[in-house]
Amino acid sequence: MHLPDLPPDIRFHVLPKDEQALRFSFEAKRTAMGPYIVQRWGWDEALQRRLHGERFGEKPFFKVVLGDRAIGTVSVMPLVDHVRFGEFYLFPEFQRHGVGGRILGHCLGIADALALPVRLEYLKWNPVGSLYRRHGFAVTGETDIHWLMERPPT
């Protein structure tokens, strides 16, 4: 899939399925999600690398570039009946400055053009839920650790 750039300053580059891209995406996850993972389970490096490697192999990952800086990752995957949004990891210095909302809104616009709902999940104790609710997501289910959310197309 191609994820169009977000003018004037955000670009998305498909990450190849190679070791360098895997390392970059894992570092984005570690810095963005590490505190929330540690809060519940501690950090098991081998487990986290294995889990991330599985996700990296299953989904398209995009490197998010703001200006000339790589700031994180996102995965946007159109399926038959919805768009799957996830692996949205911004390095901490780019969080809570509106960048995530711009990126999310851009991805939602793409899903709207496809007339598909967007589905995602996030850790229940991660404050990112407020961003998703502001963008029209509602809880559709839960697991022991995740809220499952969906936003209908507009």
N, C-alpha and C positions, 0 to 999 in steps of 0.2 A: 504494500500500500504506500501511496505517496501522501505525506502530510504537508499541505501547503504552508509556506512561510506566513508569519504574522507581522505585517508591516507596522511600524517602520523598522523594527530592530530585533525581532525574534525569528530564528530559523530552526528548522528541524531536519536532522540528518539521520537517515536510516543507519542503525548500527549493524555492521556486518557481524556474522556469527563467528567471530575470532576471539583470541585470547585477550587482545588489547581492549576490545569493546566490552568484553565480559568484565575485565578489571575495572574499567571506567564505570560501568553501570552498577557494579557491586559497591564501589566506593560511594557513589551517589546514594545508594540504599543505606549503606552503613552510616553515613553522616546524617541523612534525613530521618531514618527510622530507628537507628541504633538506640537512642535514648528511650524510645517507647518499647522496644524489644527487651532491653536491659531491665526496665521497670518491672516486667512480668516474669522473665525467664533467665535474665543474665545473658551474656553474649557467648555463645558456643560458635567459635569461628568456623569449624569444619561443618557443622550443621547449617549455618547461615550460607556458607559458600555452596553447599549442595543444593539447598532449597532455591537459592538465587539462580544457580546454573540450570535447574529444571525450568524455572519461569523464563529464563533467557532463551532457552531452546524452544519453548512453546509459543512465544508471542513475538510480534515485531516490537523492537525497542527503537526509540528515537532519542538521539542526543539533542538536548535543547540548548541553543546557543543564543545568548543575549549580547548584541554587539559583536565583540570578538571573544567573549568568554563562554566556555561551556558551563552551564549552570545546573544541569540535571538531566533527568530522563522522563519519558512518558511512553506509554503503550496505548495505541488506539487501534482496535481491531474490529472492523465491520464483520458481522456474522449475518445469517439469514434473517433473524428477527430482532436483532438489536446490535448496538455498538458496545464493545467491551472497552472500558477505560480503566487504566491501572498503571502500576509501576511508575507512579507520578512522584518522583523524588527530586526536590530542589535542594541544593546545598543551602545550609542554614542562613548564610548571609543574604540570600535572595528570597527568603520566606517572609511573609507578613509585610510585603511592600507592594502588593497588588499584581505582581508578576504571575503568580499562580492563578489568580482570578482571570487574568487576560488569556492565559493559555487554556484554562478550562472553558471559558466562553468561546474561544476559537474552535475548540474540538466539538463543543455542543452545536455550534453553527454548522459544522460539517455533517454531524449526525442529523440535524434538522433538514439539511438539503437532501439527505437520503430518506427522510421521513421515518427514521428509526428512533426508538427510545435508547437511552444510554444506561448501562448498568455498571456498577462498581461495588467494591467492598473496602472497608477500612477497619483498623483496630478500634475497638470500642473506646479506648482511653486516649486516642489520638485526637487533638483538637481540630484536625482538618475537617471534621464533620460539619462545622459551622460554615465553611466555604461551600461545601456541597449543598447544604440546605439553602444558602443564599442564592444558589444557581438552580433551584427548583427540584432538587432531589428529595425523595421521600423514602423512608425506610420501608422495605418490602419483606424483610425477614432478618434473621440473625442466626449466628452460630454461637458457640461458647465465647468466641473472641472477636468476631466481626459483626458489624452492621452491614446488611445488604441493602443497597439503595438503587433506585431507578428514577430517571427523569424522562417523562414523555416528550415526544417531539413537539415543537411549537410551529 
